[in-house]
C-alpha cells in the first residue's frame, strides 16, 4: 500500500549480485522530507530517513525505465509499477489503469518499456505513467512487490505482459528462487546503524535461521475477491502482549472482523513496507497507550485521523506472537518522534500503532508497517502467486526472524535517545474488562430477559390450564333443558301421584323412604 499517513522520506539500498540471486544493501541517513536524491550507479538502492516535520522512513530503489532513472518506493502492500513524469522509449498499450490507495489514488496511461532493476532486465515491463505533481515529483514512483492478483495494470492489459516486476523476473530467470527478504534499519538507533537489506532469492549471511522459523501460511482470498490479496497472515489468539505483560486480546475482548476466520480471536495481519504507522483495532491502541502518563487520544489532520499523543520520554514495550514465537517491538518504534507539537506548541510524540476500525467485509484487521517490520527479518515466499505457476507449485508463506531480542539494549537505546521518565503499566481494570465486553453483556442480559418472560408466560399458561381442568372434575354435569319443567318440578305434592284422595302425602318422619 502506498504510504497514506505521512509524507515519507527515503532509505538507501546497495547492490551485490550473486548467481541467481540479488542482494541490496540499505543505508540510511537523516534527510528532509520529500527531497529528491542523487541516483547511485547501477541499481544501488538508496535509503534516506527523514527526521523532520512528519518524517518517517520510506524505502526506495533506483530503476532504469526506458533508459531513464527513477527513484521508486518499494511497497509489499501493492502490486503495480508507476512513475511520475515522462518516460522515453516507450510503447503504447492503448490502456489506462487506476490504483486506489488508502486515502488517494493514481491513474494514467499504461506503457511498456525496458526495465533494469537489481541486475535484471525486462524488455517490455508494463507500468503506469502518472503526471508529475507536487505530491508525485517527476523522477519518482512506486514499485509494488505484492501478489500479482492485485495488479490493476495486468487487469487492464489483460495478459501476462502486464504482470508486476517480480513476476516477470521470476518467470524469465527460473534459476532464481521466487522469494524476497527484507531487513529494515532504524533511524536514531544508537546501537545499530540505520541500514538494512533487500534480497531477491538469497538469504542474508547471519540470518539463515529465518528458514527454521514457523512457516506462516498466507491467507488466500477467494478468487472473487483476489484483487484484495496481500501478504496476510494470522496472529496468535493470544498474540498481543501489552505494556504490563497482559493478554490484550483476552482482556479487551478483541475479535477479528474477517468473517472467514474460524477463530474469532485470531487477527489477520498484512505485512506492508509502504505503511509507516501500523494500523490496529482501536481496543489494541487503547491497551498500549491509555495508561501512559500524559497520553491522550487526539485527531490530527496531518496524520489523517485519530492517534494517541504522548510524552516522548515514556517507554512503551509491547510484543506480538505468530505461531508461538514472540516478536518484541523496540520502544523507539512504539513511541515515535515525528517532530510534532501539540495545540499549545509543546513537543509531543505519537503512539506508532494507530487505531483502525475495520469495515464490513474486511479481509484484514491489522496492517503491520515499518514500525513493526524494523523488528523482524522477513522472508516472503511467493509460492504459486507467480503468474503462470501451477496451482500445485507451492503455497505462499512468510517466515520471520525476531531482531529485537535484547530488552536491556532496547531500554538503553531509548534512554540515550529520549531520556527516562519511568511509569508503571497496569492490567486492565474490572470496569475496562466489563466495558470491553459490554455488547456481549447486553446481549446476554437481553437473552436472559427474554427467557425469563417466556418462562413467566409459560407458568401463567399452564397454571390457568390446570385450574380449568380441576374445575371440570368437581363441577356437576347438567343435562341441558329444552322444554319447560313438568309440574312436579314445582309442586312436590304431585310427585308420583301418590297420597290420599285429598292429594296429600303422609310422612311418618323426615326420613321416610318415600321422600
Secondary structure, DSSP 8 states (H G I E B T S, - for coil): ----SS----BEEEEEEETTEEEEEEE--B--TT------STT----EE--STT--EEBEEEEEETTEEEEEEEETT---EEEES--SS-EEEEEEEEEE-SS-EEEEEEEEEEEEETTEEEEEEEEEEE---SSS-TTEEEEE-S-GGG-HHHHHH-SGGG--HHHHHHHH-TTS-SEEEEE---TT-SSS-SEEEEEES---TT-GGGGGS--EE-----GGGGGG--SEEE--TT-EE-TTS-BHHHHTT-----TT-SSTT--EEEE-TT-SS-EE-HHHHHHHHTTSTT-EEEEEGGGTEEEEEE-TT-----EEEETTEEEE--HHHHEEEEEEE-TTS-EEEEESSEE----TT-S-SEEE-HHHHTTEEEEEE-GGGSTT--TTS---EEEEEE----HHHHHHHHHHHH-----------HHHHHHHTHHHHHHHHHHHHHHHHHHHHHHHHHHHHHHHHHHHHHS-------S---GGGT-GGGGGG-S-TTS----SSTT-TT-
